[in-house]
Amino acid sequence: MAFYSSGVEYGIHSLMFMVDSSGDAREMSVREIADLQNVPYDYLAKIFTRLSKAGLVRSSEGKGGGFQLALPAANITLLDVVNAIDGEKQVFACREIRQRTVIFDETPPEWACSGICGVRSVMEMAQQRMEESLAQHSIQDLALKMYRKAPQTFVVEVQDWIEARRQ
């Protein structure tokens, strides 16, 4: 089972396409992004509602409308996107299992319950490290990495596809 929803993946990839190969932001409609990535429009529209509420994108007026990044792509971290779409999730919810050991006869001794549970401590550390890692990577980092990896023809094909859609 995935920890984060597929919406997080859709959201990250969508924001990546809102950055061109130079690292500059570009305005796009949800319909364009959905069609470009072959993902369901209705689902992506809900994701963009969450991204907008979180202040990561803003709707734009004018012919066709669409969305723009509300911040520079370099300032939008993967943690920002995760929290916008899925909310702040915890990897682990401690149930204080250590207090339920049958030999304690429903009254656990002080030593068994004092301080933070060792399991909880490790899981909270893992959560912190995961969030720190997500916060170290921006949408711009990922977009530029994608464009560096792709052949130059991909960059041209994406731009041509967008322009053709707008005509």
MIFI-15170 format. One record per atom (N, C-alpha, C, CB): chain; atom name; x, y, z. Coordinates in nm, 3 decimals. Each point is the difference from the previous one (the first is absolute). Glycine has a CB too. Layout:
BEGIN
A CA X Y Z
...
% end
This chain:
BEGIN
A N 0.083 -0.118 0.000
A CA -0.083 0.118 0.000
A C 0.088 0.125 0.000
A CB -0.183 -0.126 0.121
A N 0.150 0.221 -0.205
A CA 0.076 0.123 -0.010
A C -0.029 0.090 0.120
A CB -0.003 -0.016 -0.250
A N 0.105 0.084 0.296
A CA -0.016 0.093 0.111
A C -0.068 0.128 -0.048
A CB 0.205 -0.097 0.113
A N -0.156 0.150 -0.225
A CA -0.060 0.119 -0.057
A C -0.093 -0.040 -0.113
A CB 0.200 0.139 0.063
A N -0.302 -0.059 -0.086
A CA -0.098 -0.029 -0.105
A C 0.060 0.021 -0.138
A CB -0.185 0.067 0.156
A N 0.119 -0.122 -0.256
A CA 0.044 0.021 -0.138
A C -0.015 0.148 -0.037
A CB -0.066 -0.237 -0.061
A N -0.020 0.308 0.132
A CA -0.014 0.143 -0.023
A C 0.129 0.076 0.020
A CB -0.235 -0.021 0.069
A N 0.318 -0.024 0.023
A CA 0.130 0.064 0.023
A C 0.086 -0.015 -0.125
A CB -0.015 -0.046 0.249
A N 0.017 -0.072 -0.306
A CA 0.079 -0.023 -0.121
A C -0.054 0.086 -0.115
A CB 0.052 -0.235 0.075
A N -0.185 0.235 -0.093
A CA -0.060 0.083 -0.105
A C 0.034 0.147 0.021
A CB -0.188 -0.166 -0.024
A N 0.178 0.211 0.147
A CA 0.028 0.140 0.030
A C 0.144 0.039 -0.029
A CB -0.175 -0.009 0.173
A N 0.268 -0.074 -0.131
A CA 0.142 0.031 -0.024
A C 0.029 0.003 -0.149
A CB 0.061 -0.107 0.219
A N -0.106 0.006 -0.292
A CA 0.025 -0.002 -0.145
A C -0.067 0.118 -0.069
A CB 0.017 -0.250 0.008
A N -0.135 0.285 0.036
A CA -0.070 0.114 -0.060
A C 0.079 0.129 0.019
A CB -0.219 -0.114 0.041
A N 0.266 0.137 0.079
A CA 0.078 0.121 0.026
A C 0.131 -0.001 -0.076
A CB -0.104 0.016 0.226
A N 0.162 -0.134 -0.245
A CA 0.123 -0.009 -0.079
A C -0.022 0.048 -0.144
A CB 0.075 -0.192 0.143
A N -0.191 0.158 -0.200
A CA -0.028 0.043 -0.137
A C -0.034 0.149 -0.007
A CB -0.080 -0.230 -0.050
A N 0.057 0.292 0.163
A CA -0.024 0.144 0.003
A C 0.131 0.078 0.007
A CB -0.220 -0.042 0.112
A N 0.330 -0.030 -0.129
A CA 0.134 0.059 -0.004
A C 0.061 -0.040 -0.133
A CB 0.028 -0.007 0.255
A N 0.029 0.104 -0.326
A CA 0.062 -0.034 -0.129
A C 0.145 -0.043 0.020
A CB -0.152 0.164 -0.116
A N 0.218 -0.196 0.006
A CA 0.135 -0.056 0.007
A C 0.104 0.101 0.049
A CB -0.062 -0.152 -0.184
A N 0.025 0.280 0.188
A CA 0.089 0.103 0.055
A C -0.022 0.021 0.149
A CB 0.003 0.110 -0.224
A N -0.105 -0.175 0.278
A CA -0.032 0.017 0.141
A C -0.102 0.108 0.024
A CB 0.226 -0.078 0.054
A N -0.278 0.136 -0.162
A CA -0.102 0.105 0.013
A C -0.138 -0.062 0.008
A CB 0.146 0.161 -0.126
A N -0.233 -0.096 0.201
A CA -0.137 -0.050 0.015
A C -0.079 0.032 -0.126
A CB 0.010 0.030 0.251
A N -0.108 -0.118 -0.280
A CA -0.092 0.027 -0.110
A C -0.142 -0.025 0.048
A CB 0.174 -0.064 -0.173
A N -0.265 0.145 0.124
A CA -0.141 -0.014 0.033
A C -0.058 -0.115 -0.082
A CB -0.019 0.248 0.055
A N -0.064 -0.328 0.011
A CA -0.068 -0.110 -0.069
A C -0.137 -0.021 0.062
A CB 0.222 -0.110 -0.055
A N -0.314 0.059 -0.025
A CA -0.131 -0.035 0.053
A C 0.006 -0.143 0.054
A CB -0.117 0.158 -0.163
A N 0.026 -0.188 0.251
A CA -0.008 -0.136 0.053
A C -0.030 -0.097 -0.113
A CB -0.078 0.086 0.224
A N -0.006 -0.046 -0.318
A CA -0.032 -0.086 -0.116
A C 0.127 -0.032 -0.079
A CB -0.233 0.101 -0.013
A N 0.317 -0.001 -0.012
A CA 0.125 -0.022 -0.074
A C 0.089 -0.099 0.075
A CB -0.014 0.232 -0.097
A N 0.028 -0.210 0.226
A CA 0.089 -0.085 0.079
A C -0.054 -0.142 0.004
A CB 0.070 0.198 0.139
A N -0.201 -0.211 -0.119
A CA -0.062 -0.134 0.005
A C 0.018 -0.072 -0.133
A CB -0.169 0.083 0.168
A N 0.143 -0.013 -0.279
A CA 0.014 -0.063 -0.131
A C 0.146 -0.033 -0.030
A CB -0.202 0.125 -0.079
A N 0.293 -0.036 0.115
A CA 0.142 -0.023 -0.025
A C 0.050 -0.126 0.071
A CB 0.032 0.247 -0.026
A N -0.081 -0.268 0.147
A CA 0.047 -0.114 0.080
A C -0.093 -0.121 -0.010
A CB 0.107 0.162 0.155
A N -0.218 -0.145 -0.228
A CA -0.096 -0.109 -0.014
A C -0.053 -0.046 0.137
A CB 0.116 -0.072 -0.212
A N -0.157 0.172 0.292
A CA -0.057 -0.028 0.131
A C -0.143 0.057 0.003
A CB 0.231 0.004 0.112
A N -0.316 -0.056 -0.026
A CA -0.139 0.047 0.006
A C -0.012 0.149 0.037
A CB -0.066 -0.233 0.063
A N -0.005 0.307 -0.145
A CA -0.018 0.144 0.021
A C -0.067 0.029 0.135
A CB -0.016 0.032 -0.248
A N -0.095 -0.100 0.277
A CA -0.075 0.029 0.123
A C 0.086 -0.019 0.125
A CB -0.210 -0.070 -0.117
A N 0.290 -0.035 0.116
A CA 0.087 -0.028 0.113
A C 0.107 0.109 0.012
A CB -0.042 -0.248 -0.026
A N 0.101 0.285 -0.087
A CA 0.105 0.101 0.002
A C -0.056 0.136 0.042
A CB 0.124 -0.125 -0.181
A N -0.247 0.154 0.143
A CA -0.062 0.126 0.041
A C -0.011 0.008 0.153
A CB -0.130 0.007 -0.217
A N 0.097 -0.119 0.280
A CA -0.007 -0.003 0.146
A C 0.137 0.022 0.063
A CB -0.196 -0.156 -0.015
A N 0.297 0.101 -0.048
A CA 0.137 0.019 0.049
A C 0.039 0.147 -0.009
A CB 0.061 -0.235 -0.071
A N -0.097 0.298 -0.042
A CA 0.035 0.142 -0.015
A C -0.077 0.088 0.098
A CB 0.050 -0.043 -0.240
A N -0.167 0.001 0.278
A CA -0.073 0.074 0.104
A C 0.081 -0.003 0.130
A CB -0.224 -0.057 -0.108
A N 0.277 -0.057 0.142
A CA 0.082 -0.012 0.122
A C 0.130 0.079 -0.011
A CB -0.098 -0.227 0.040
A N 0.161 0.220 -0.159
A CA 0.124 0.076 -0.020
A C -0.026 0.150 0.010
A CB 0.089 -0.184 -0.148
A N -0.204 0.227 0.098
A CA -0.037 0.141 0.007
A C -0.026 0.043 0.143
A CB -0.097 -0.016 -0.230
A N 0.023 -0.065 0.306
A CA -0.028 0.033 0.140
A C 0.128 0.009 0.082
A CB -0.221 -0.114 -0.020
A N 0.321 0.036 -0.019
A CA 0.128 0.002 0.072
A C 0.090 0.114 -0.046
A CB -0.018 -0.247 0.026
A N -0.026 0.322 -0.126
A CA 0.079 0.114 -0.047
A C 0.115 -0.038 -0.091
A CB -0.063 0.114 0.207
A N 0.057 -0.232 -0.267
A CA 0.108 -0.043 -0.089
A C -0.027 0.039 -0.146
A CB 0.047 -0.190 0.156
A N -0.174 0.198 -0.194
A CA -0.039 0.047 -0.133
A C -0.111 0.103 0.018
A CB 0.064 -0.221 -0.109
A N -0.085 0.300 0.005
A CA -0.112 0.094 0.000
A C -0.062 -0.002 -0.138
A CB 0.108 0.147 0.178
A N -0.238 -0.128 -0.179
A CA -0.069 0.001 -0.128
A C 0.029 0.131 -0.071
A CB -0.182 -0.151 0.089
A N 0.180 0.144 -0.222
A CA 0.027 0.119 -0.080
A C -0.122 0.032 -0.084
A CB 0.247 -0.053 -0.005
A N -0.268 0.179 -0.015
A CA -0.114 0.048 -0.078
A C 0.041 0.010 -0.146
A CB -0.091 0.128 0.199
A N -0.005 -0.096 -0.279
A CA 0.029 0.024 -0.141
A C -0.042 -0.116 -0.087
A CB 0.188 0.142 0.068
A N -0.158 -0.129 -0.196
A CA -0.040 -0.100 -0.099
A C 0.053 -0.138 0.038
A CB -0.002 0.177 -0.177
A N -0.089 -0.267 0.197
A CA 0.040 -0.137 0.034
A C 0.025 -0.022 0.147
A CB 0.097 -0.014 -0.223
A N -0.053 0.117 0.292
A CA 0.029 -0.015 0.142
A C 0.101 -0.110 0.026
A CB -0.228 0.082 0.050
A N 0.242 -0.117 0.071
A CA 0.094 -0.106 0.035
A C 0.058 0.025 0.137
A CB 0.053 -0.035 -0.239
A N 0.065 -0.020 0.259
A CA 0.068 0.015 0.127
A C 0.144 0.042 -0.023
A CB -0.149 -0.172 0.104
A N 0.201 0.244 -0.008
A CA 0.141 0.037 0.004
A C 0.054 -0.043 0.136
A CB -0.033 0.197 -0.161
A N 0.161 -0.217 0.168
A CA 0.061 -0.025 0.129
A C -0.012 0.128 0.082
A CB 0.162 -0.173 -0.096
A N -0.199 0.160 0.220
A CA -0.015 0.117 0.088
A C 0.134 0.041 0.061
A CB -0.235 -0.070 0.049
A N 0.332 -0.017 -0.058
A CA 0.134 0.024 0.052
A C 0.099 -0.042 -0.107
A CB -0.074 -0.036 0.242
A N 0.198 0.082 -0.233
A CA 0.100 -0.053 -0.093
A C 0.011 -0.152 0.018
A CB 0.126 0.220 0.004
A N -0.106 -0.291 -0.115
A CA 0.008 -0.147 0.005
A C 0.110 -0.046 0.095
A CB -0.084 -0.010 -0.235
A N 0.188 0.089 0.249
A CA 0.110 -0.036 0.091
A C -0.043 0.007 0.146
A CB 0.162 0.086 -0.169
A N -0.272 -0.017 0.197
A CA -0.048 0.015 0.137
A C -0.114 -0.093 0.036
A CB 0.070 0.234 -0.012
A N -0.113 -0.317 -0.083
A CA -0.106 -0.096 0.028
A C 0.065 -0.136 0.021
A CB -0.171 0.131 -0.136
A N 0.167 -0.180 0.258
A CA 0.065 -0.127 0.031
A C -0.099 -0.115 -0.016
A CB 0.156 0.116 0.158
A N -0.101 -0.235 -0.166
A CA -0.085 -0.117 -0.006
A C -0.081 -0.014 0.128
A CB 0.164 -0.113 -0.152
A N -0.109 0.154 0.263
A CA -0.075 -0.004 0.126
A C -0.120 0.094 -0.007
A CB 0.211 -0.056 0.126
A N -0.194 0.172 -0.188
A CA -0.112 0.092 -0.018
A C -0.113 -0.068 -0.078
A CB 0.159 0.195 0.005
A N -0.123 -0.264 -0.112
A CA -0.100 -0.066 -0.085
A C -0.068 -0.114 0.076
A CB 0.133 0.061 -0.206
A N -0.053 -0.142 0.275
A CA -0.055 -0.111 0.079
A C -0.100 0.052 0.102
A CB 0.213 -0.129 -0.031
A N -0.175 0.231 0.105
A CA -0.089 0.054 0.103
A C -0.124 0.064 -0.060
A CB 0.198 0.037 0.146
A N -0.184 0.026 -0.261
A CA -0.115 0.063 -0.065
A C -0.102 -0.105 -0.044
A CB 0.147 0.188 -0.076
A N -0.100 -0.299 0.025
A CA -0.090 -0.099 -0.059
A C -0.048 -0.102 0.103
A CB 0.119 0.030 -0.218
A N -0.030 -0.082 0.297
A CA -0.037 -0.106 0.096
A C -0.010 0.048 0.143
A CB 0.108 -0.159 -0.150
A N -0.069 0.281 0.177
A CA 0.003 0.047 0.138
A C 0.123 -0.054 0.070
A CB -0.251 0.012 0.005
A N 0.269 0.029 0.115
A CA 0.117 -0.045 0.077
A C -0.029 -0.138 0.056
A CB 0.064 0.238 0.058
A N -0.001 -0.338 -0.117
A CA -0.021 -0.138 0.043
A C 0.114 -0.045 0.089
A CB -0.126 -0.049 -0.211
A N 0.093 -0.036 0.303
A CA 0.102 -0.061 0.085
A C 0.024 -0.143 -0.047
A CB -0.068 0.146 0.197
A N 0.193 -0.185 -0.202
A CA 0.036 -0.135 -0.041
A C -0.051 -0.103 0.100
A CB 0.203 0.090 -0.114
A N -0.211 -0.049 0.239
A CA -0.025 -0.095 0.107
A C -0.092 0.062 0.105
A CB 0.224 -0.108 -0.041
A N -0.314 0.030 0.091
A CA -0.086 0.041 0.112
A C 0.023 -0.098 0.115
A CB -0.176 0.103 -0.157
A N 0.244 -0.058 0.259
A CA 0.033 -0.086 0.114
A C -0.127 -0.041 0.074
A CB 0.226 0.113 0.022
A N -0.238 -0.241 0.004
A CA -0.117 -0.054 0.070
A C 0.036 -0.046 0.142
A CB -0.096 -0.071 -0.221
A N 0.217 0.102 0.264
A CA 0.048 -0.038 0.134
A C -0.016 -0.150 0.025
A CB -0.059 0.229 0.082
A N 0.097 -0.305 -0.181
A CA -0.006 -0.147 0.010
A C 0.083 -0.049 0.119
A CB -0.031 -0.015 -0.250
A N 0.137 0.086 0.279
A CA 0.088 -0.043 0.109
A C -0.072 -0.012 0.133
A CB 0.187 0.108 -0.118
A N -0.298 -0.041 0.136
A CA -0.076 -0.006 0.125
A C -0.096 -0.118 0.005
A CB 0.019 0.246 0.013
A N -0.034 -0.317 -0.123
A CA -0.101 -0.106 -0.007
A C 0.057 -0.141 0.020
A CB -0.127 0.147 -0.153
A N 0.253 -0.157 0.182
A CA 0.062 -0.131 0.017
A C -0.075 -0.079 0.107
A CB 0.224 0.094 -0.069
A N -0.260 -0.215 0.036
A CA -0.088 -0.081 0.084
A C 0.059 -0.028 0.139
A CB -0.089 -0.103 -0.209
A N 0.219 0.091 0.217
A CA 0.059 -0.030 0.132
A C -0.007 0.118 0.098
A CB 0.152 -0.160 -0.114
A N -0.189 0.277 0.063
A CA -0.018 0.116 0.089
A C -0.134 -0.007 0.071
A CB 0.145 0.138 -0.151
A N -0.229 -0.232 0.113
A CA -0.128 -0.021 0.067
A C -0.081 0.130 0.008
A CB 0.103 -0.187 0.132
A N -0.113 0.258 -0.244
A CA -0.078 0.123 -0.016
A C 0.053 0.118 0.081
A CB -0.194 -0.144 -0.043
A N 0.306 0.128 0.110
A CA 0.060 0.110 0.073
A C 0.150 0.005 -0.033
A CB -0.173 -0.019 0.188
A N 0.209 0.087 -0.296
A CA 0.140 0.002 -0.039
A C 0.086 0.073 0.104
A CB -0.070 -0.007 -0.241
A N 0.191 -0.042 0.265
A CA 0.089 0.066 0.095
A C 0.052 0.133 -0.057
A CB 0.067 -0.225 0.093
A N -0.021 0.308 -0.006
A CA 0.050 0.133 -0.038
A C 0.111 -0.010 -0.105
A CB -0.058 0.085 0.229
A N 0.151 -0.178 -0.214
A CA 0.112 -0.009 -0.094
A C -0.046 -0.028 -0.142
A CB 0.143 -0.080 0.187
A N -0.254 0.010 -0.202
A CA -0.049 -0.037 -0.133
A C -0.065 0.119 -0.072
A CB -0.035 -0.233 0.083
A N -0.008 0.332 -0.008
A CA -0.076 0.111 -0.058
A C 0.071 0.134 0.008
A CB -0.203 -0.122 0.061
A N 0.315 0.126 0.007
A CA 0.065 0.130 0.016
A C 0.071 0.042 -0.129
A CB 0.030 -0.046 0.246
A N -0.033 0.176 -0.268
A CA 0.067 0.055 -0.119
A C -0.072 -0.038 -0.128
A CB 0.215 -0.010 0.122
A N -0.161 0.062 -0.230
A CA -0.059 -0.029 -0.129
A C 0.033 -0.143 -0.041
A CB 0.017 0.244 -0.066
A N -0.111 -0.309 0.005
A CA 0.019 -0.137 -0.048
A C 0.113 -0.002 -0.103
A CB -0.245 -0.056 0.042
A N 0.333 -0.041 -0.036
A CA 0.111 -0.012 -0.094
A C -0.047 -0.012 -0.144
A CB 0.132 -0.107 0.180
A N -0.239 0.033 -0.202
A CA -0.055 -0.015 -0.135
A C -0.049 0.136 -0.050
A CB -0.066 -0.241 0.048
A N -0.009 0.309 0.035
A CA -0.053 0.132 -0.039
A C 0.114 0.097 -0.030
A CB -0.204 -0.040 0.142
A N 0.308 0.036 -0.063
A CA 0.114 0.088 -0.019
A C 0.063 -0.019 -0.138
A CB 0.042 -0.005 0.248
A N -0.021 -0.119 -0.287
A CA 0.060 -0.030 -0.130
A C -0.094 0.043 -0.113
A CB 0.126 -0.195 0.101
A N -0.255 0.168 -0.085
A CA -0.096 0.036 -0.104
A C -0.012 0.152 -0.015
A CB -0.125 -0.212 0.047
A N 0.130 0.286 0.061
A CA -0.004 0.146 -0.008
A C 0.126 0.054 -0.067
A CB -0.142 0.006 0.207
A N 0.256 -0.070 -0.182
A CA 0.124 0.040 -0.064
A C -0.009 -0.026 -0.152
A CB 0.129 -0.051 0.213
A N -0.187 -0.061 -0.251
A CA -0.019 -0.032 -0.142
A C -0.091 0.104 -0.066
A CB 0.032 -0.247 0.050
A N -0.138 0.283 0.018
A CA -0.092 0.102 -0.051
A C 0.075 0.131 -0.024
A CB -0.193 -0.108 0.122
A N 0.271 0.148 -0.024
A CA 0.074 0.125 -0.010
A C 0.098 -0.003 -0.117
A CB -0.022 0.031 0.247
A N 0.093 -0.140 -0.263
A CA 0.097 -0.010 -0.109
A C -0.068 -0.001 -0.136
A CB 0.152 -0.126 0.152
A N -0.266 0.058 -0.162
A CA -0.073 -0.002 -0.126
A C -0.046 0.142 -0.035
A CB -0.076 -0.238 0.044
A N 0.021 0.310 0.051
A CA -0.046 0.136 -0.025
A C 0.117 0.092 -0.035
A CB -0.193 -0.038 0.156
A N 0.305 0.020 -0.089
A CA 0.118 0.080 -0.032
A C 0.045 -0.027 -0.144
A CB 0.070 -0.003 0.242
A N -0.073 -0.122 -0.283
A CA 0.039 -0.035 -0.136
A C -0.095 0.061 -0.103
A CB 0.099 -0.212 0.087
A N -0.229 0.202 -0.062
A CA -0.098 0.058 -0.092
A C 0.014 0.152 -0.008
A CB -0.157 -0.188 0.052
A N 0.194 0.250 0.059
A CA 0.017 0.146 0.004
A C 0.126 0.045 -0.072
A CB -0.122 0.003 0.215
A N 0.214 -0.093 -0.242
A CA 0.126 0.036 -0.067
A C -0.012 0.000 -0.152
A CB 0.122 -0.097 0.193
A N -0.234 0.048 -0.246
A CA -0.016 -0.011 -0.145
A C -0.114 0.088 -0.046
A CB 0.090 -0.235 0.004
A N -0.063 0.318 -0.104
A CA -0.102 0.091 -0.051
A C -0.057 -0.051 -0.132
A CB 0.114 0.192 0.115
A N -0.227 -0.133 -0.152
A CA -0.060 -0.029 -0.130
A C 0.098 0.037 -0.111
A CB -0.232 0.039 0.094
A N 0.300 0.071 -0.077
A CA 0.098 0.040 -0.102
A C 0.112 -0.103 -0.013
A CB -0.053 0.241 0.046
A N 0.103 -0.291 0.067
A CA 0.104 -0.104 -0.004
A C -0.045 -0.118 -0.085
A CB 0.079 0.070 0.228
A N -0.200 -0.119 -0.201
A CA -0.050 -0.117 -0.071
A C -0.027 0.028 -0.147
A CB -0.098 -0.080 0.213
A N 0.042 0.197 -0.242
A CA -0.030 0.035 -0.139
A C 0.129 0.009 -0.081
A CB -0.206 0.125 0.074
A N 0.305 -0.057 -0.021
A CA 0.126 0.014 -0.073
A C 0.071 -0.135 -0.015
A CB 0.021 0.234 0.087
A N -0.032 -0.317 0.014
A CA 0.057 -0.136 -0.009
A C -0.068 -0.078 -0.112
A CB 0.053 0.003 0.248
A N -0.186 0.009 -0.257
A CA -0.075 -0.068 -0.107
A C 0.047 0.050 -0.137
A CB -0.199 -0.026 0.154
A N 0.211 0.158 -0.170
A CA 0.040 0.055 -0.129
A C 0.144 -0.034 -0.035
A CB -0.162 0.183 0.035
A N 0.250 -0.189 0.063
A CA 0.140 -0.039 -0.027
A C 0.008 -0.144 -0.045
A CB 0.080 0.164 0.171
A N -0.164 -0.247 -0.115
A CA -0.002 -0.143 -0.033
A C -0.060 -0.025 -0.138
A CB -0.019 -0.053 0.245
A N -0.078 0.134 -0.283
A CA -0.074 -0.020 -0.125
A C 0.082 0.051 -0.119
A CB -0.218 0.020 0.125
A N 0.193 -0.078 -0.241
A CA 0.064 0.056 -0.120
A C -0.059 0.138 -0.030
A CB 0.042 -0.233 -0.093
A N 0.033 0.315 0.025
A CA -0.046 0.136 -0.033
A C -0.131 -0.004 -0.077
A CB 0.237 0.078 -0.004
A N -0.261 -0.184 -0.069
A CA -0.126 -0.010 -0.077
A C -0.120 -0.002 0.093
A CB 0.121 -0.124 -0.181
A N -0.106 0.069 0.300
A CA -0.111 -0.003 0.097
A C -0.040 0.141 0.039
A CB 0.079 -0.222 0.086
A N 0.020 0.305 -0.059
A CA -0.026 0.138 0.040
A C -0.080 0.070 -0.110
A CB 0.213 0.006 0.138
A N -0.170 -0.025 -0.263
A CA -0.069 0.061 -0.114
A C -0.140 -0.058 -0.016
A CB 0.222 0.038 -0.113
A N -0.234 -0.170 0.127
A CA -0.131 -0.065 -0.014
A C -0.100 0.049 0.103
A CB 0.115 -0.199 -0.094
A N -0.072 0.215 0.217
A CA -0.089 0.051 0.106
A C -0.045 0.141 -0.034
A CB 0.116 -0.144 0.173
A N -0.022 0.230 -0.209
A CA -0.034 0.138 -0.033
A C -0.092 0.005 -0.122
A CB 0.219 0.077 0.096
A N -0.190 -0.156 -0.198
A CA -0.085 -0.003 -0.120
A C -0.140 -0.052 0.034
A CB 0.203 -0.037 -0.142
A N -0.211 -0.063 0.227
A CA -0.129 -0.057 0.039
A C -0.085 0.106 0.071
A CB 0.105 -0.229 0.021
A N -0.043 0.302 0.072
A CA -0.071 0.105 0.073
A C -0.048 0.109 -0.097
A CB 0.139 -0.047 0.207
A N -0.051 0.091 -0.293
A CA -0.038 0.104 -0.096
A C -0.112 -0.045 -0.093
A CB 0.232 0.088 0.011
A N -0.227 -0.212 -0.058
A CA -0.103 -0.053 -0.088
A C -0.136 -0.006 0.071
A CB 0.175 -0.133 -0.123
A N -0.174 0.098 0.251
A CA -0.123 -0.008 0.078
A C -0.065 0.137 0.014
A CB 0.092 -0.196 0.124
A N -0.012 0.298 -0.122
A CA -0.051 0.136 0.025
A C -0.051 0.069 -0.125
A CB 0.158 0.015 0.188
A N -0.136 -0.076 -0.301
A CA -0.047 0.061 -0.126
A C -0.138 -0.045 -0.038
A CB 0.232 0.012 -0.076
% end
